[in-house]
Amino acid sequence: MNERRGADAFSFQLMIALCMTWGLQQVAIKLAAADIAPIVQASARSGIAALLVALLMFWRGGWEGLRQGTLPAGLLSGVLFALEFLLIALGLERTTAGHIAVFLYTSPIFSALGLHLLLPSERLRRLQWLGIGLCFVGIAVAFGGGISLANMDSRMLLGDAMGLMAGMAWGATTVVIRGSKLSEAPPSLTLFYQLAVAFVLLLLIAVMNGQVGHVALTPRAVASVLFQGVVVSFVSYLIWFWLLRRYLASNLAVFSFMTPLFGVSMGVLILDEPLSLNFVGGAVLVLLGITLVSGEAWFRRWLQSR
């Protein structure tokens, strides 16, 4: 196996494209919500991507992980993945896409805390603890409306809380993958577990609450689901796994702060979403905290080289 190298101009350009794509996902869901219910969108995108991943695995292999005892962890990761997107869908009905983008990407904080407790090799360092502290202060500022509580919107607060819980679910998914036999399984199999289970569970939820009847196959709705299923859940993840095989993960993780920035920016530009001063201040602290936690190894090497 070739030695992984540090980030270069090519990887930086690809990461910008990926972060822009991931940041646009919440905007696409909300943009098409009037035509197709967000839970139905989440189920459909998972089903489309699961089919594409399965076809890729039949062509290139990857099913061998099924014989390595990965099924229990795979099903659990799929349930958590479904919970994440259920919370995103419910949250987007109550708050802005920009808010969901920021709170969802707190996931590295929760995965770092979980791995710290589970794996001795994943103990948090001082810089990461600082990042976690900044992140939680940022969450408090973004939720709290500054010092005054007079302008709080309970519906938006509930949506924000769902976005934060979606980030927790994503973080828990990472912990399950890293702490189980999935850590040695092909990434495509792990992705298939998540997508297939999410497709089934979210479809059942959409049927039970009657949202399957909220579907109008307008060009906007079809474009949104295809974008989420083909571009986000299939193509972008394949590019991400390709980058992880060739570049240091810690170098790539530093760029993760760009995704919520794109999500907030495109929510304002495309959906005309408002931005409050307290949310902007809180989001800056959250993004700084995420960057310190995710990129601690990169920062440490950079400081040592000075």
FENZI-V24163 format. One record per residue. N is the residue number from 1. PHI is phi in radians with two decimals (NA if undefined). PSI is psi as a letter, one per 30 degrees, with the letter a starting at -180 (* if undefined). NEAR is the number of other ideal C-beta (glycine too) atoms within 12 Angstrom. Layout:
n=[N | N]
phi=[PHI | PHI]
psi=[PSI | PSI]
near=[NEAR | NEAR]
This chain:
n=[1 | 2 | 3 | 4 | 5 | 6 | 7 | 8 | 9 | 10 | 11 | 12 | 13 | 14 | 15 | 16 | 17 | 18 | 19 | 20 | 21 | 22 | 23 | 24 | 25 | 26 | 27 | 28 | 29 | 30 | 31 | 32 | 33 | 34 | 35 | 36 | 37 | 38 | 39 | 40 | 41 | 42 | 43 | 44 | 45 | 46 | 47 | 48 | 49 | 50 | 51 | 52 | 53 | 54 | 55 | 56 | 57 | 58 | 59 | 60 | 61 | 62 | 63 | 64 | 65 | 66 | 67 | 68 | 69 | 70 | 71 | 72 | 73 | 74 | 75 | 76 | 77 | 78 | 79 | 80 | 81 | 82 | 83 | 84 | 85 | 86 | 87 | 88 | 89 | 90 | 91 | 92 | 93 | 94 | 95 | 96 | 97 | 98 | 99 | 100 | 101 | 102 | 103 | 104 | 105 | 106 | 107 | 108 | 109 | 110 | 111 | 112 | 113 | 114 | 115 | 116 | 117 | 118 | 119 | 120 | 121 | 122 | 123 | 124 | 125 | 126 | 127 | 128 | 129 | 130 | 131 | 132 | 133 | 134 | 135 | 136 | 137 | 138 | 139 | 140 | 141 | 142 | 143 | 144 | 145 | 146 | 147 | 148 | 149 | 150 | 151 | 152 | 153 | 154 | 155 | 156 | 157 | 158 | 159 | 160 | 161 | 162 | 163 | 164 | 165 | 166 | 167 | 168 | 169 | 170 | 171 | 172 | 173 | 174 | 175 | 176 | 177 | 178 | 179 | 180 | 181 | 182 | 183 | 184 | 185 | 186 | 187 | 188 | 189 | 190 | 191 | 192 | 193 | 194 | 195 | 196 | 197 | 198 | 199 | 200 | 201 | 202 | 203 | 204 | 205 | 206 | 207 | 208 | 209 | 210 | 211 | 212 | 213 | 214 | 215 | 216 | 217 | 218 | 219 | 220 | 221 | 222 | 223 | 224 | 225 | 226 | 227 | 228 | 229 | 230 | 231 | 232 | 233 | 234 | 235 | 236 | 237 | 238 | 239 | 240 | 241 | 242 | 243 | 244 | 245 | 246 | 247 | 248 | 249 | 250 | 251 | 252 | 253 | 254 | 255 | 256 | 257 | 258 | 259 | 260 | 261 | 262 | 263 | 264 | 265 | 266 | 267 | 268 | 269 | 270 | 271 | 272 | 273 | 274 | 275 | 276 | 277 | 278 | 279 | 280 | 281 | 282 | 283 | 284 | 285 | 286 | 287 | 288 | 289 | 290 | 291 | 292 | 293 | 294 | 295 | 296 | 297 | 298 | 299 | 300 | 301 | 302 | 303 | 304 | 305 | 306]
phi=[NA | -1.21 | -1.21 | -1.26 | -1.95 | -1.25 | -1.11 | -2.29 | -1.07 | -1.15 | -1.15 | -1.11 | -1.12 | -1.13 | -1.14 | -1.08 | -1.10 | -1.14 | -1.11 | -1.12 | -1.10 | -1.16 | -1.17 | -1.37 | -1.04 | -1.12 | -1.13 | -1.10 | -1.07 | -1.21 | -1.09 | -1.73 | -1.08 | -1.22 | -1.72 | -2.55 | -1.01 | -0.96 | -1.17 | -1.16 | -1.02 | -1.10 | -1.16 | -1.11 | -1.13 | -1.17 | -1.13 | -1.07 | -1.16 | -1.07 | -1.11 | -1.14 | -1.14 | -1.08 | -1.10 | -1.10 | -1.24 | -1.12 | -1.41 | -1.88 | 1.59 | 2.36 | -1.33 | -1.05 | -1.11 | -1.09 | -1.57 | -1.92 | 1.26 | -1.55 | -1.05 | -1.00 | -1.15 | -1.11 | -1.15 | -1.11 | -1.10 | -1.17 | -1.12 | -1.15 | -1.11 | -1.11 | -1.08 | -0.98 | -1.35 | -1.12 | -1.15 | -1.07 | -1.09 | -1.18 | -1.13 | -1.19 | -1.35 | -2.15 | -2.38 | -1.48 | -1.11 | -1.11 | -1.10 | -1.06 | -1.05 | -1.24 | -1.22 | -1.08 | -1.49 | -1.39 | -0.92 | -1.04 | -1.13 | -1.28 | -1.19 | -1.12 | -1.14 | -1.13 | -1.19 | -1.03 | -1.38 | -1.61 | -2.10 | -1.04 | -1.30 | -1.93 | -1.08 | -1.31 | -1.69 | -1.03 | -1.11 | -1.23 | -1.09 | -1.07 | -1.08 | -1.11 | -1.06 | -1.08 | -1.10 | -1.22 | -1.11 | -1.08 | -1.08 | -1.09 | -1.15 | -1.13 | -1.34 | -1.37 | 1.15 | 1.33 | -1.52 | -1.47 | -1.77 | -1.16 | -1.71 | -1.18 | -1.88 | -1.10 | -1.16 | -1.17 | -1.06 | -1.12 | -1.11 | -1.08 | -1.09 | -1.16 | -1.10 | -1.16 | -1.15 | -1.11 | -1.09 | -1.10 | -1.10 | -1.12 | -1.07 | -1.12 | -1.07 | -1.07 | -1.11 | -1.06 | -1.15 | -1.21 | -1.72 | -2.32 | -1.17 | -1.14 | -1.12 | -1.83 | -1.46 | -1.02 | -0.98 | -1.12 | -1.20 | -1.03 | -1.12 | -1.12 | -0.92 | -1.09 | -1.19 | -1.15 | -1.14 | -1.10 | -1.02 | -1.17 | -1.14 | -1.19 | -1.14 | -1.07 | -1.11 | -1.13 | -1.21 | -1.14 | -1.68 | 1.38 | -1.35 | -1.14 | -1.39 | -1.64 | -2.42 | -2.18 | -1.38 | -1.37 | -0.97 | -1.14 | -1.15 | -1.11 | -1.10 | -1.11 | -1.16 | -1.15 | -1.06 | -1.17 | -1.37 | -1.60 | -1.33 | -1.34 | -1.40 | -2.04 | -1.12 | -1.15 | -1.22 | -1.10 | -1.10 | -1.07 | -1.13 | -1.11 | -1.11 | -1.13 | -1.35 | -2.05 | -2.20 | -1.13 | -1.06 | -1.12 | -1.19 | -1.22 | -1.10 | -1.04 | -1.38 | -1.08 | -1.11 | -1.23 | -1.07 | -1.11 | -1.08 | -1.14 | -1.06 | -1.15 | -1.07 | -1.31 | -1.11 | -1.23 | -1.27 | -1.60 | -1.77 | 1.00 | -1.36 | -1.37 | -2.23 | -1.58 | -1.11 | -1.14 | -1.18 | -1.06 | -1.10 | -1.12 | -1.11 | -1.07 | -1.15 | -1.06 | -1.14 | -1.13 | -1.10 | -1.05 | -1.10 | -1.16 | -1.24 | -1.28 | -1.86 | -1.00 | -1.11 | -1.17 | -1.08 | -1.11 | -1.13 | -1.14 | -1.15 | -1.19 | -1.46 | -1.28]
psi=[k | k | k | k | l | l | k | a | e | e | e | e | e | e | e | e | e | e | e | e | e | e | f | f | e | e | e | e | e | e | e | g | f | f | e | k | k | e | e | e | e | e | e | e | e | e | e | e | e | e | e | e | e | e | e | e | e | e | e | f | l | f | f | f | f | f | g | g | g | f | e | e | e | e | e | e | e | e | e | e | e | e | e | e | f | e | e | e | e | e | e | f | f | f | a | l | e | e | e | e | e | e | e | e | g | f | e | f | e | e | e | e | e | e | e | e | f | e | k | e | f | g | k | k | l | e | e | e | e | e | e | e | e | e | e | e | e | e | e | e | e | e | e | f | h | b | e | k | g | e | g | k | j | e | e | e | e | e | e | e | e | e | e | e | e | e | e | e | e | e | e | e | e | e | e | e | e | f | g | a | f | f | f | f | l | k | e | e | e | e | e | e | e | e | e | e | e | e | e | e | e | e | e | e | e | e | e | e | g | g | f | f | f | i | j | j | i | l | e | e | e | e | e | e | e | e | e | e | e | e | e | e | f | d | e | e | e | e | e | e | e | e | e | f | f | f | l | k | e | e | e | e | f | f | f | f | f | f | e | f | e | e | e | e | e | f | e | e | e | e | f | h | k | l | k | l | e | e | e | e | e | e | e | e | e | e | e | e | e | e | e | e | e | e | g | e | e | e | e | e | e | e | e | f | f | *]
near=[5 | 7 | 9 | 19 | 16 | 22 | 27 | 17 | 10 | 17 | 29 | 20 | 17 | 27 | 33 | 24 | 25 | 32 | 35 | 26 | 31 | 38 | 38 | 36 | 45 | 51 | 37 | 42 | 45 | 39 | 32 | 38 | 34 | 20 | 24 | 36 | 35 | 44 | 40 | 38 | 49 | 48 | 41 | 39 | 43 | 43 | 33 | 31 | 38 | 36 | 22 | 30 | 36 | 24 | 17 | 26 | 28 | 14 | 12 | 16 | 13 | 27 | 24 | 16 | 28 | 24 | 12 | 21 | 15 | 30 | 24 | 17 | 31 | 36 | 26 | 27 | 40 | 36 | 26 | 39 | 44 | 38 | 33 | 41 | 49 | 37 | 39 | 47 | 45 | 33 | 41 | 44 | 30 | 26 | 40 | 37 | 45 | 44 | 50 | 49 | 52 | 48 | 50 | 45 | 49 | 47 | 41 | 41 | 44 | 35 | 37 | 37 | 30 | 28 | 27 | 24 | 17 | 23 | 20 | 10 | 11 | 23 | 16 | 28 | 20 | 15 | 26 | 33 | 21 | 22 | 36 | 35 | 23 | 29 | 42 | 26 | 23 | 36 | 37 | 23 | 26 | 43 | 35 | 23 | 23 | 19 | 13 | 11 | 13 | 9 | 17 | 20 | 20 | 15 | 17 | 29 | 25 | 23 | 33 | 43 | 26 | 32 | 46 | 39 | 30 | 41 | 40 | 30 | 37 | 37 | 38 | 32 | 39 | 35 | 31 | 34 | 35 | 28 | 25 | 28 | 25 | 35 | 26 | 18 | 31 | 27 | 30 | 36 | 37 | 40 | 37 | 41 | 43 | 43 | 41 | 35 | 34 | 45 | 36 | 24 | 29 | 41 | 29 | 19 | 28 | 33 | 19 | 14 | 21 | 13 | 27 | 20 | 14 | 23 | 26 | 18 | 17 | 16 | 15 | 22 | 28 | 23 | 22 | 39 | 38 | 27 | 32 | 44 | 34 | 27 | 28 | 39 | 40 | 32 | 26 | 30 | 32 | 27 | 28 | 32 | 25 | 21 | 31 | 22 | 20 | 23 | 29 | 23 | 27 | 27 | 28 | 36 | 37 | 34 | 37 | 42 | 38 | 31 | 42 | 48 | 31 | 34 | 43 | 40 | 27 | 30 | 35 | 24 | 18 | 25 | 30 | 15 | 28 | 19 | 24 | 28 | 17 | 26 | 40 | 25 | 26 | 36 | 41 | 26 | 32 | 46 | 40 | 30 | 40 | 44 | 35 | 36 | 44 | 37 | 33 | 32 | 26 | 27 | 26 | 18 | 18 | 17 | 13 | 9 | 9 | 7]
